[in-house]
Amino acid sequence: MSWHSPGIVVSALGIVIAAAAAAHLGQSLTPLPTPNARGKFTRRGLYRFVRHPIYTGVLGAGFGAAWATHSPVRFAIIMALALFFDAKARFEERHLHNHYPEYLNYCRDVRRFVPFIY
């Protein structure tokens, strides 16, 4: 295994996580930070472990790519993207609280991006 391998594995895992989470949402998936009318609240699949697994997957893929290439520029970009996703998730969650009454309890039980940590 070369020094690239761990980063490639992390990147691939991030892609799989993001794709699986997006597929699980089905009609609830939207690029907008507000719930859509046909959406349904879910706590299943990867959403049992984190509230925003698509963001987690995208960040994992980016971090893995930065690690595989040892690129300071890519690390800086992924850090900026993490700050953006954190702000976007907070904004989304305000709307989700209003749209789904059970979302508040979900937030108490499940971390935003990393299980048991954040």
N, C-alpha and C positions, 0 to 999 in steps of 0.2 A: 504494500500500500504506500502510495506516495503522500506527500503533505497535502495534496489537493483532495484526496479521498474523503476525509471527514467533512469538509465543506460541501462537497458534491452530494454526499449522503444527506446532510442537513437541508440543503437546497431542494433536493428531490422530495424529501419528507414534507417540507413546507408546501410544495406544489400539491402533493397528494392531500394534505390536510385542507388546504384552501378549496380544492376541487370537490372533495367529499362534503365539506360544510356547505358549499354553494348548492350542490346537488340535493342535499338534504332539505334545504329551504324550499326548493321547488318554486311554486307560484309566489311565495313570500319574498323571494329574492328581488331586491331593488338596489340600484346604485345610489338612490337618493337616501338622505339621512332620516327619512320619515317612513313609517310603516305604510304599505300600500293597502288599498281597500280589500283585496282578495287574500291578504296575508293571514297567517295563523301563528299564534305563539307556540314555540317548541322548546322543550327541555330535553329532547332526545338526541341520540347520536353524539356528535362531538360537543353539542350544546349542553350536555351533562357536565362537561369539564370546564369549559370557558364560555363566556357570553359572546365573544367575537372571534370564533375560530377561523373565519376567513382572513381577518386581519393578522391573526397569529401565524397562519400559514404563509401569507405574503411576506411578513417580516422574517419568518424562518427561511424562506427561499432567498430573500435578499441577503440575510446575514450569512447563509451558507455560501452564496456566490462571492461575497466579500472575503470570507474566510478562505475559500478555494483559490482566490486570486491574490490574496494578501494586499488588497487594494484599500489604502486609506480613504480614497475618494468614495469608493463604494460603501465603506463603513460610515462615512459622514452622511451619505445619502440615506442609508437605511436608518440612521439615528434621526434624521429630519423626518423621514416617513413615519417612524414610531411616534414622534411628537404629534404629527398630523393625525394619525390614526387614534391616538389617545384623545385628542380634542374632538375629533369626529364622533368617536364612541360616546363620549360624555354628552354631546349634543343629541345623538340618536337616542340615548337612554332616557333623556327627558321626555322625548316623544313616546317612547315605548312605555314609560310609566303611565302616561295619559291614555294610551291606546289599550293597554292590557293591564287590568287591575292586579294580576298575579305577578307582574314583573318585579315589583318591589321585593317580594319574598325571594324570588329567583336571584336578585342581586345580593341578597344577604347570604345565600347558599353557594353561589358560584362566582369565581373570580373573573375579572374582565379579560385577561389575555393569557395568563400562565396559571395552570392549576395550583392551588394552595399558596401562591405567591402574590400575583397581581392580576 
